Amino acid sequence: MKTISISQLKTHLSSELKLIRGGQSIVVMDRDTPVAVLGPYEKRNELVIRAPRKPFSTTRPALKLKLDPVAWLLEDRNSR
């Protein structure tokens, strides 16, 4: 991986971008500290939101509990 200073990158940006287009990555240095990595753009799959095949009510039936949550909590606490 090639390293380049910020000032050199400013001066030779077009030629460095040609190298990146060719598949090479470049580490940008601020004195002796690396600050960025420039590399070829990778097209990523974008998120696609599709309509459901079935209405939501048929895919997930509603949960109907005939349970008092407070009574269940007290029963659980008393069993410990």
C-alpha positions as CSV (number, residue, x, y, z in Angstrom):
1,M,0.0,0.0,0.0
2,K,1.4,3.3,-1.0
3,T,1.8,6.2,1.5
4,I,1.6,9.9,0.6
5,S,1.7,13.1,2.5
6,I,-1.2,15.5,2.5
7,S,0.8,18.2,0.6
8,Q,1.8,15.6,-2.1
9,L,-1.7,14.4,-2.4
10,K,-2.9,18.0,-2.9
11,T,-0.3,18.5,-5.6
12,H,-0.8,15.2,-7.4
13,L,-4.4,14.5,-6.8
14,S,-5.3,13.6,-10.4
15,S,-2.5,11.1,-10.8
16,E,-3.2,9.5,-7.4
17,L,-6.9,9.1,-8.3
18,K,-5.8,7.3,-11.5
19,L,-3.9,4.8,-9.3
20,I,-6.9,4.4,-7.1
21,R,-9.1,3.7,-10.1
22,G,-6.6,1.1,-11.1
23,G,-7.3,-0.7,-7.8
24,Q,-4.5,0.5,-5.6
25,S,-5.1,1.9,-2.0
26,I,-3.2,4.9,-0.7
27,V,-2.5,5.8,3.0
28,V,-2.6,9.6,3.6
29,M,-0.1,10.7,6.2
30,D,0.1,13.8,8.4
31,R,3.8,13.8,9.1
32,D,4.3,10.3,10.6
33,T,0.6,9.7,11.5
34,P,-1.7,7.9,9.1
35,V,-5.0,9.8,8.8
36,A,-6.9,8.2,6.0
37,V,-7.0,5.4,3.5
38,L,-8.1,6.1,0.0
39,G,-9.2,3.1,-2.1
40,P,-11.3,2.1,-5.0
41,Y,-15.0,2.7,-4.7
42,E,-16.9,-0.5,-4.1
43,K,-20.6,-0.5,-5.2
44,R,-22.6,-2.0,-2.4
45,N,-26.0,-3.5,-2.7
46,E,-28.6,-1.0,-1.7
47,L,-31.4,-1.7,0.7
48,V,-34.6,-2.5,-1.2
49,I,-37.9,-2.3,0.7
50,R,-40.6,-4.4,-0.9
51,A,-44.3,-4.6,-0.2
52,P,-45.3,-7.6,1.9
53,R,-46.8,-10.6,0.0
54,K,-49.6,-11.0,2.5
55,P,-51.2,-8.4,4.8
56,F,-49.4,-8.1,8.1
57,S,-52.4,-9.4,10.1
58,T,-52.3,-12.8,8.3
59,T,-48.5,-13.2,8.6
60,R,-48.4,-12.5,12.4
61,P,-51.5,-13.2,14.4
62,A,-52.1,-10.9,17.3
63,L,-51.0,-12.2,20.7
64,K,-54.0,-12.4,23.0
65,L,-53.1,-13.2,26.6
66,K,-55.7,-13.9,29.2
67,L,-53.1,-13.3,31.9
68,D,-52.8,-10.6,34.5
69,P,-49.2,-9.3,34.1
70,V,-49.1,-8.1,37.7
71,A,-50.3,-11.5,39.1
72,W,-47.7,-13.3,36.9
73,L,-44.9,-11.0,38.1
74,L,-45.9,-11.5,41.8
75,E,-46.0,-15.2,41.3
76,D,-42.6,-15.2,39.7
77,R,-41.1,-13.1,42.4
78,N,-42.6,-15.3,45.2
79,S,-41.2,-18.4,43.6
80,R,-37.6,-17.2,44.0
